[in-house]
Amino acid sequence: MKITNYKPNQTIVQTGEYTALLSYGVPQVVVMHARENLVLVNSRKYSVTTSKHRNAYLKEVLGNPGIDSTVQASPAEIQEATGLEVRFRF
């Protein structure tokens, strides 16, 4: 697992199975490599700033060849798919 500080309050977590953008420690966008680059997008509403983080990264991801679709996923589904802990309450 490789963890990189991407931008302020944003972290990228990379494994052989997925690449995930975390905003304030919460997974927002997950690219599942083993599933034909399926992109999971956290469907829960957070702050305006987190929405900006999610949308900017999603725009960047969708600009990559081979990735052209996304699937809305609940925090529980993202946690199940990645093993990344998702905080459900703030």
C-alpha positions as CSV (number, residue, x, y, z in Angstrom):
1,M,0.0,0.0,0.0
2,K,1.3,3.4,-0.9
3,I,-0.1,6.5,0.8
4,T,0.6,10.0,-0.7
5,N,-0.4,13.4,0.4
6,Y,-2.1,14.6,-2.8
7,K,-3.2,18.2,-2.0
8,P,-4.2,19.9,1.3
9,N,-6.6,17.6,3.2
10,Q,-6.5,15.0,0.4
11,T,-4.7,11.7,0.3
12,I,-4.2,9.1,-2.4
13,V,-4.1,5.4,-1.3
14,Q,-2.8,3.0,-3.9
15,T,-2.8,-0.8,-3.8
16,G,-2.7,-3.4,-6.5
17,E,-6.5,-3.6,-6.4
18,Y,-7.5,0.1,-6.3
19,T,-6.5,3.8,-6.1
20,A,-8.6,5.9,-3.7
21,L,-8.9,9.6,-3.1
22,L,-9.6,10.4,0.6
23,S,-10.8,13.8,1.6
24,Y,-10.4,14.6,5.3
25,G,-9.7,10.8,5.7
26,V,-12.9,9.6,4.0
27,P,-12.8,7.7,0.7
28,Q,-14.5,9.7,-2.0
29,V,-13.4,8.3,-5.3
30,V,-12.1,4.7,-5.8
31,V,-10.8,3.3,-9.0
32,M,-11.0,-0.5,-8.9
33,H,-8.2,-1.8,-11.1
34,A,-9.2,-5.5,-11.1
35,R,-12.8,-4.7,-12.2
36,E,-12.0,-3.0,-15.6
37,N,-11.2,0.3,-13.9
38,L,-14.7,0.6,-12.3
39,V,-14.9,3.9,-10.5
40,L,-16.8,4.0,-7.3
41,V,-18.0,7.4,-6.1
42,N,-19.1,8.0,-2.5
43,S,-22.8,8.8,-2.7
44,R,-23.0,10.4,0.8
45,K,-23.2,14.2,1.0
46,Y,-20.4,15.8,3.0
47,S,-19.1,19.4,3.1
48,V,-18.8,21.8,0.1
49,T,-15.0,21.4,0.3
50,T,-15.2,17.6,0.2
51,S,-17.6,17.8,-2.8
52,K,-15.0,20.1,-4.6
53,H,-12.3,17.6,-3.8
54,R,-14.4,14.7,-5.1
55,N,-15.5,16.4,-8.3
56,A,-12.0,17.7,-9.2
57,Y,-10.4,14.3,-8.8
58,L,-13.3,12.6,-10.6
59,K,-12.8,15.0,-13.5
60,E,-9.1,14.1,-13.6
61,V,-9.8,10.3,-13.4
62,L,-12.4,10.4,-16.1
63,G,-9.9,12.1,-18.4
64,N,-7.8,8.9,-18.4
65,P,-8.1,6.4,-21.2
66,G,-10.1,3.3,-20.4
67,I,-12.2,5.0,-17.7
68,D,-15.5,6.4,-18.8
69,S,-18.1,5.4,-16.2
70,T,-18.8,5.7,-12.6
71,V,-21.0,4.0,-10.0
72,Q,-22.5,5.7,-7.0
73,A,-21.6,3.7,-3.9
74,S,-22.6,4.0,-0.3
75,P,-19.8,4.4,2.3
76,A,-20.5,0.8,3.5
77,E,-20.1,-0.5,-0.1
78,I,-16.8,1.4,-0.4
79,Q,-15.6,0.0,2.9
80,E,-16.5,-3.5,1.8
81,A,-14.8,-3.2,-1.6
82,T,-11.6,-1.7,-0.3
83,G,-11.3,-2.4,3.4
84,L,-10.7,1.3,4.0
85,E,-12.6,2.5,7.1
86,V,-15.3,4.9,6.3
87,R,-16.5,7.2,9.0
88,F,-20.3,7.2,9.0
89,R,-20.9,10.0,11.5
90,F,-19.1,13.3,12.2
